[in-house]
Amino acid sequence: MTRRAAVTRREVLRGVATTAALAGAGRVALAAPGPEWDTIVVGAGVFGSWTAWHLRRAGQRVLLLDASGPANARASSGGESRMTRTIYGADDVYTKMAWDSLADWRWLSSRAGLPVFHPTGVLMFFGRREPFVDQSIEAHKRLGLRLDVLDRAEMQKRYPQIAWDGVEVGLFEPDLGVLMARRAVQTLVQEYVAAGGAYRLAAVMPPGDAATLDGVRTREGETLRAERYVFACGPWLPKVFPSLLGNRIFPTRQEVFFFAPENGDDRFEPGRLPGWADFNDGDIYYGMPDLEGRGFKIAHDRHGERFDPDTGDRRASESGLSDARAYLAKRFPALAARPLAESRVCQYENSSNGDLVIDRHPRWANVLIVGAGSGHGFKHGPAVGRYAADLVTGTRDQPEARLALASKGEVQHREVH
Ligand SMILES: Cc1cc2nc3c(=O)[nH]c(=O)nc-3n(C[C@H](O)[C@H](O)[C@H](O)COP(=O)(O)OP(=O)(O)OC[C@H]3O[C@@H](n4cnc5c(N)ncnc54)[C@H](O)[C@@H]3O)c2cc1C
């Protein structure tokens, strides 16, 4: 039997690729002294899955747990598609993370039956040449990354399906594009299990405030023990650590719409339209071409109201739909009256300023917290997982200040876009 056949994708996603199944497949040694696992990773979204993957690659015995399955419908990683870009203004840290992640995304794409990465290119455009534009150009020069500066006439020539009124300049990244989010995470977990990692469907109870953490308890009452623990619970982190993160991570309601272009109209297909973001004087809209027939995607990047990832209403609002149509009328007029093909409500899990969190729990040195993707985290998954794994294994001593818990405030003032 081949390794891939031993534990099928369906088994993984149903949560039956348990320790026993994997041991049966001859890949996991169960009779280890001390705790059964080197590291338990709680949360199989993009951050937890890449962390588990890198830990497994480092030779660890890793157990990955998720309450509802990898990239499930309520997870932030559970959407259809996510943009990957390196344009971050002066923010080298995220430009580098996005770039460093790209090779891993390409590798994952080569492993999946359908693309994980669509190299559509990414275009960001601006009403005026604001500092963010020049900072992004400088950052790309510094790092030796390709970035094309387009004037309005050039954008008009390349993309006549967009109404360019009021736009002065665009930045085009030919090497970047769109990631198929749910497919990416589920493929990665499959690869991780095939590489000897263990995955289980299990909800972990909040660990409370004990002096030490030497096990996690599941909702069924089972205690699972490891040397170290990683909590990558996305928008659930404030519920898992209420006293530490209840006021430091702010989940917000975000609506996404997919519109069906006219039958036979190929102007919104990848190849004719890249991933795009309109900075629109700071009131950002972004979207993606009609990938894999799902429709042209559009979202307003404004933070919505506070959202509970368990109980929040996931029906898109009429006001959100009208807002999307009004924007389309201005910028993508051929789509303004087209039928809505699909809508989704997801949540951002924002830190106070948009910086990610990759840091040890202040009381428990054997616990790492990874999260606060803040609406831009997906693309960084591979680099975040590597960084987290390095902190777990001790390859890296401390996180840099921007990623540390201590730098996270309790009042929102978004700075990272
Ligand atoms: C609408 C929208 C658009 C976005 N667009 C982009 C984009 O274009 N580009 C980009 O880079 N990023 C984008 N993002 C951000 C990105 O999707 C997130 O930052 C990222 O997916 C967060 O991943 P995560 O692993 O932290 O969380 P999640 O994906 O939510 O994963 C957390 C997991 O933890 C599990 N869990 C929680 N609590 C427990 C528990 N107690 N026990 C067991 N399991 C538990 C959950 O079931 C879940 O699967 C967007 C986000 C949204 C919502």
The ligand as an SDF file (V2000), in Angstrom:
LIG
                    3D

 53 58  0  0  0  0  0  0  0  0999 V2000
  -13.3780   37.4680    4.4530 C   0  0  0  0  0  0  0  0  0  0  0  0
  -11.9240   37.2800    4.6940 C   0  0  0  0  0  0  0  0  0  0  0  0
  -11.0180   37.6080    3.7030 C   0  0  0  0  0  0  0  0  0  0  0  0
   -9.6580   37.4600    3.9210 C   0  0  0  0  0  0  0  0  0  0  0  0
   -8.8070   37.7330    2.9000 N   0  0  0  0  0  0  0  0  0  0  0  0
   -7.4900   37.4810    3.0420 C   0  0  0  0  0  0  0  0  0  0  0  0
   -6.6300   37.6340    1.9270 C   0  0  0  0  0  0  0  0  0  0  0  0
   -7.0550   37.9900    0.8230 O   0  0  0  0  0  0  0  0  0  0  0  0
   -5.3120   37.3500    2.1140 N   0  0  0  0  0  0  0  0  0  0  0  0
   -4.8190   36.9360    3.3100 C   0  0  0  0  0  0  0  0  0  0  0  0
   -3.6120   36.7110    3.4020 O   0  0  0  0  0  0  0  0  0  0  0  0
   -5.6220   36.7700    4.3920 N   0  0  0  0  0  0  0  0  0  0  0  0
   -6.9440   37.0160    4.2780 C   0  0  0  0  0  0  0  0  0  0  0  0
   -7.7880   36.8300    5.3310 N   0  0  0  0  0  0  0  0  0  0  0  0
   -7.2460   36.4670    6.6450 C   0  0  0  0  0  0  0  0  0  0  0  0
   -6.9680   34.9950    6.8160 C   0  0  0  0  0  0  0  0  0  0  0  0
   -7.9680   34.2160    6.2060 O   0  0  0  0  0  0  0  0  0  0  0  0
   -6.8510   34.6670    8.3110 C   0  0  0  0  0  0  0  0  0  0  0  0
   -5.9190   35.5610    8.9070 O   0  0  0  0  0  0  0  0  0  0  0  0
   -6.3770   33.2420    8.5360 C   0  0  0  0  0  0  0  0  0  0  0  0
   -7.1710   32.3240    7.8170 O   0  0  0  0  0  0  0  0  0  0  0  0
   -6.4280   32.9090   10.0300 C   0  0  0  0  0  0  0  0  0  0  0  0
   -6.0720   31.5650   10.2010 O   0  0  0  0  0  0  0  0  0  0  0  0
   -5.9930   30.8920   11.6320 P   0  0  0  0  0  0  0  0  0  0  0  0
   -5.3320   29.5980   11.4420 O   0  0  0  0  0  0  0  0  0  0  0  0
   -5.4210   31.8370   12.6240 O   0  0  0  0  0  0  0  0  0  0  0  0
   -7.5250   30.7390   12.1020 O   0  0  0  0  0  0  0  0  0  0  0  0
   -8.6750   29.7130   11.6070 P   0  0  0  0  0  0  0  0  0  0  0  0
   -8.5790   29.4390   10.1760 O   0  0  0  0  0  0  0  0  0  0  0  0
   -9.9700   30.2450   12.1250 O   0  0  0  0  0  0  0  0  0  0  0  0
   -8.3300   28.3840   12.3510 O   0  0  0  0  0  0  0  0  0  0  0  0
   -8.5440   28.2000   13.7350 C   0  0  0  0  0  0  0  0  0  0  0  0
   -8.9760   26.7710   13.9450 C   0  0  0  0  0  0  0  0  0  0  0  0
   -8.9700   26.5030   15.3530 O   0  0  0  0  0  0  0  0  0  0  0  0
  -10.0240   25.6120   15.6250 C   0  0  0  0  0  0  0  0  0  0  0  0
  -10.3370   25.7410   17.0510 N   0  0  0  0  0  0  0  0  0  0  0  0
  -10.7210   26.8650   17.6900 C   0  0  0  0  0  0  0  0  0  0  0  0
  -10.8830   26.6230   18.9920 N   0  0  0  0  0  0  0  0  0  0  0  0
  -10.5990   25.3080   19.1700 C   0  0  0  0  0  0  0  0  0  0  0  0
  -10.6060   24.4620   20.3190 C   0  0  0  0  0  0  0  0  0  0  0  0
  -10.9320   24.9050   21.5290 N   0  0  0  0  0  0  0  0  0  0  0  0
  -10.2880   23.1430   20.1470 N   0  0  0  0  0  0  0  0  0  0  0  0
   -9.9510   22.6830   18.9250 C   0  0  0  0  0  0  0  0  0  0  0  0
   -9.9260   23.4490   17.8110 N   0  0  0  0  0  0  0  0  0  0  0  0
  -10.2480   24.7440   17.9380 C   0  0  0  0  0  0  0  0  0  0  0  0
  -11.1570   26.0670   14.7030 C   0  0  0  0  0  0  0  0  0  0  0  0
  -12.1070   25.0610   14.4800 O   0  0  0  0  0  0  0  0  0  0  0  0
  -10.3900   26.4970   13.4630 C   0  0  0  0  0  0  0  0  0  0  0  0
  -10.3660   25.4650   12.4980 O   0  0  0  0  0  0  0  0  0  0  0  0
   -9.1700   36.9840    5.1550 C   0  0  0  0  0  0  0  0  0  0  0  0
  -10.0780   36.6470    6.1610 C   0  0  0  0  0  0  0  0  0  0  0  0
  -11.4400   36.7810    5.9380 C   0  0  0  0  0  0  0  0  0  0  0  0
  -12.4010   36.3900    7.0250 C   0  0  0  0  0  0  0  0  0  0  0  0
  1  2  1  0
  2  3  1  0
  2 52  2  0
  3  4  2  0
  4  5  1  0
  4 50  1  0
  5  6  2  0
  6  7  1  0
  6 13  1  0
  7  8  2  0
  7  9  1  0
  9 10  1  0
 10 11  2  0
 10 12  1  0
 12 13  2  0
 13 14  1  0
 14 15  1  0
 14 50  1  0
 15 16  1  0
 16 17  1  0
 16 18  1  0
 18 19  1  0
 18 20  1  0
 20 21  1  0
 20 22  1  0
 22 23  1  0
 23 24  1  0
 24 25  2  0
 24 26  1  0
 24 27  1  0
 27 28  1  0
 28 29  2  0
 28 30  1  0
 28 31  1  0
 31 32  1  0
 32 33  1  0
 33 34  1  0
 33 48  1  0
 34 35  1  0
 35 36  1  0
 35 46  1  0
 36 37  1  0
 36 45  1  0
 37 38  2  0
 38 39  1  0
 39 40  1  0
 39 45  2  0
 40 41  1  0
 40 42  2  0
 42 43  1  0
 43 44  2  0
 44 45  1  0
 46 47  1  0
 46 48  1  0
 48 49  1  0
 50 51  2  0
 51 52  1  0
 52 53  1  0
M  END
$$$$
